[in-house]
């Protein structure tokens, strides 16, 4: 009889302790779940807000686009990418004054800075624009050259005599309304960039692959950077399929 009473008391005590522990665990889980949900909600709000901001301002405010690898900037332009894009191509002096480790000072009145590596253009083989028909390899050879205009002129179907090159150089700079070879590099870079922007997910997929650094890197880009790479690739392939059907 006494043993039965002891067992009943023990069962009651154990039950009360387990109830309190379970209640405490459930309360903790509820608090954690609530906190995580709140964080996701807040972050989601910032992502949506930033997406709307980017959708509006990227198309209305100038941004700065820089081509660079291993800490060296080789070409650049600023402007608003659109169907009627008007770009300003960076001079050698201006490009040389930029330092990718100090993007805050470079930003100035630009909406964003896009620091782009050559690897970002892996999907492009060649570009055709107006009178320009040139391969990606030739583009990068020109951009890396100390005599980019001469190198470009030597690629033309009709051979230009060496004695005529200086005048031909002046003529092509005048036609393109630029003054320096650094600006010519910026123009070639802008043509390459515009070609890749035919894919609307180019910026996002290459940022996810860390081939494009975006400054400031706001909530939308931070979110994209943490998305699975396969999901970005699927979105790119779907968009390409839509474009192929449209054409």
N, C-alpha and C positions, 0 to 999 in steps of 0.2 A: 504493500500500500504506500509506504513512504517512498519507495523507489519510483513508483508511478507518479507521485506528486512531484518528485525531483525532476523526472523526465519532462513532465508537463511544464514546470517552471523553466527548465532549460530551453525547451522548444519555444516558449513564449519570449524569453529573453533574446534567443538567437533570431527569432522572427522580427522582434522590435529593432535589433541592431541592423539586420539585413534591410529592413524597410528604410531605416534612416540612411544607410549607406546608399541604397538604390535611389532614394529620393534625392540625396546629395549629388549622385552621379548624373541623374536625369536633369537636375537643376543646372549642373555644370555644363552638360551637353546642350541644354537649351540656351544657356548664356553664350556658349561658344558659337552655336549655330546662328543665333541672333546677331552676334558681332560680325561673323563672316558674311552673313547676308547683307548686313548694313554696309560693310566695306565694299562688297561686290556692287551693291546698289549705287553707292557714291562714285566708285570707279567707273561704273557703267554710264552714269550721268556725265562724268567728265569726258569719257570717250565719245559719247554721242554729241555733246556740246562742241568738242574739238573737231569732230568730223564735219559738223555743220559750218564751223568757222573756217576750216580748210577749204571746203567746197566753195565757199563764197570768196574768201580773200586770195586764194591761190590764183583765181581767174581775174582778179581786179587789182592786185598789188604786185609790184615787181619783186622778184626773188633773185638771188645771186647763185649762179651755177659755176662750179669750179671743177676742173679736171685735174686730178692729182694722184700720184702713187708714191709711196715711201717718203712722204713728207714734202714732196716737190710738186708745186702747182705749175702746170704747163700751159693751160689755156683757161679762159673764162669769159662769161658774158652775164649781163643782167637784163631782166625784162619780164614780160608776162607771156608765158607759153599759150598760144592760141592759134586759131586759123590765120589770123592776120598779125602774127607776132612781130613786134618791133623791139629789137635787141640792141643793147649797147655793148660793144666788144671791148674787153679790158686791154689797156696798153701794158707794155712791159713794166713800166714804172709802177703802175697801180697793182698789177699782179705780183710784182716783187715785194710790195709793201705788205702783202697779206701773209699771215702765219696761221696755219690751221689749228695751232694750239691755243689761239686767242680769237676764237670765232665771235665772241661777244662784241669786241671792238670792230670787227669786220661787218657785222650785221647792219648797223646804222639804220637807214630808212627802209631796208629790205624786209619783206615779210618773213622769208626764211632763207637759209643757206643750204645748198645741196652740194656736198663734197663727193664727187663721183669718181670711182676707180675705173680703170680700163676694162676690168673683168665684168663690169655691169653691162657691157655691150656684146656679150658673148653670142646673142641670138642674131646679130646683124652680120651679113656677109659683104654687102655693098649698098651704096645709096645713090639715088638718082634725084636730082633737084635742079630744075631749070637747065642750065648748060653743064651741070656737074654730074659726072658719072665716075664713081671712084669706089674702090674696095676699102674695107675697114683697115686692112693692113697698110694700105697706101695713106689712109687718113692719119694713122698713128705715126707713120714715118714722117709725114709732113709736120705734124704737131711737135715731134721730137727734134726736128731739123733746125739748124741755125739759118737756113735759107729756104723757108717753106714755100714762098711764092715761086722761086725758080724751080723747086722740085715739083710743084704742081704743074707749072708750064711744061716741064719736060714729059709729063704724062699725057699731054694732049695728042690726039691722033695725028695731027699734022705737025711734023718736026719743026721746031722754031730754032733758027740759027743762034749760036751763042752771042753773036754781036747784037742781036735784036732783043735779047732777053731783058736788058735794063729798061728799054722803052715798053716792052710788053708787060713788065712788072708794074710800071707806072700806070699803064692803061687799065690793067685789071683792078688795081687798088682804087682807081678813080671810078670805074664802073660799079664797084661794090660799095662806094662811098665810105671808104676807110683809108687810113693814112699809114699804118705801120704793119709790119709782119706779125707782130703779136696779136693785133686785131684780126688779121687774116686767120691766124690759128683759132681765135675765138669764134670766128664765123664758121670755119670748118667743123669745130666742136658743136656749135649750135645746130648745124644741119644734121649732124649725127644724132644729137639729142632729140631733135624734132622727129626724126625717123623712128626712133625707139618709142617716143611718146604716142605713136599710133596705137600702141598697146596701152590702154588706160591703167593697167595694173603694174606697169614697168617700175614706177617709183616705189611702190609698196613691196613688190616681190624682191627687188634688188636691195632695198633697205633691210628686209628680213634676212637676206643673205649677207648683210654687212658690206655690200659693195657700194652702198650710198649712205653717207652720214648726213642726217638731217639736224639742223640747228635752228631754233630750239626744238628739241625732241619732246614734243608735247604728248598728251595722253593717248591720242589715236596711234601715233607711231610707236609708242612704247608697247601698246597692246598688240599691234601688228608684228612687232619684233618677237613677241612671245608666242605667236600663233604657230602651230605645226607647219613646217615647210611644205609638207605634202598638200595641206589645205590651200596654201597660197598658189602652189603649182596647179592644183585642180581648178582654182578660180581663173588663173591665167589661161589654161587650156580651154575652159568653157567660153571665155571671152573671145579667144581666137576663133573658136568654132562659130560663134555668132557673127564675127566679122567676115569669115569666109562665106557664110550663107548670104550675108548682105551684098557681097560682091559677086 
